[in-house]
């Protein structure tokens, strides 16, 4: 019997800075592109679309992710920070059943899956523009994928309706964009569902 605790890495982030958290996420997403089970899963999903239909390939990857993943609000802030953790915990492969996680876990997994198929990814962090004065860190993160011929496509399974009643009212947020090296590449106000 294999002990998972020795091979699954989840890094606490409650006291980490935003940049440190994004760096951990970016490192994990990049590492997914070197982890054979994730590469195989991603390419299998993308291959169901025509070779040059990049939008359909991303759509298939995202749909495949949604079939194996369930949103759970985590009591303590931790990031799935290794490709094996993404495979076992977020994607639910192995003996763990259905994958689960919160917004950062989903963002890492989706970015990693899409990057395995050659798509550029970036993380978007956001918080409501009317946040209380003391709130410094963004409260949500999702991923955008650069689809050739279409531009950046936001993939955010947390904002999809799910059973715990996450607030789906459209709101204005301040969004920060981060590349897969963990560098902030822009910010702007935007409306999210």
Secondary structure, DSSP 8 states (H G I E B T S, - for coil): ---GGGT--EEE-TTS-HHHHHHHHHHHHHHHTT-HHHHHHHHHHHTTS-TT-HHHHHHHHHHHHHHHEEE---SS-EEE-SHHHIIIIIS--TTS-SEEE-HHHHHHHHHHHHHHTT-EEEEEEEEETT--TT--S-SEEEEEEEETTTEEEEE-TTSS--TT----S-EEEEEEEE-TTS-EEEEEEEEE-
